[in-house]
């Protein structure tokens, strides 16, 4: 491997796609050949893999409140994680829960994302009177959904709560709400 600076400068998205197994055919072969000769990209890939493993570990433990991707959720399921999923349209509401059998709960928030450049997420806990903002969350414009994973440990401690999630498209002219979703959590809600 060469210790020289990388001459190709593959974007981080390519590194992640390779690590997730989403590169195929000639793209995968060309990237692997590049990795064999490039210490810089190999180190970047190693760093991305360590970061990904840390995120995967925190997800398995239920220690995060994050926006995840649908392919990431599929990979977690393949590893045996038991995931309770809710799907909501803008303006939608759902009765939800987490059971001892669930490792993780996720909400698929359907929303049109085609012309969105930046996306912010605001979660209001109407019961506790708190607000949590996540600015510039990662999203796939073609997916038309954002997958929200609340902190499972905290969720298990709640007996009843109402939370409202709002998605805002942000651009040079300001922000506009493009989706609002209500979660009525109950620890005794049968079946979710």
Protein Blocks (a to p, Z undefined) as FASTA:
>chain_A
ZZbdcfklpafklmmmmmnopaghjllmmmmmmmmmmmklmmmmmmmmmmmmmmmmmmmn
opaccdddfklmmmmmmnopacddddddehiacdddddfklmbdcddddddfklpmbdcd
ddddfknopacddehiacdfklopacddddfklmmmpmbdcdddddddddfkbccdfbdc
dddddfklghZZ
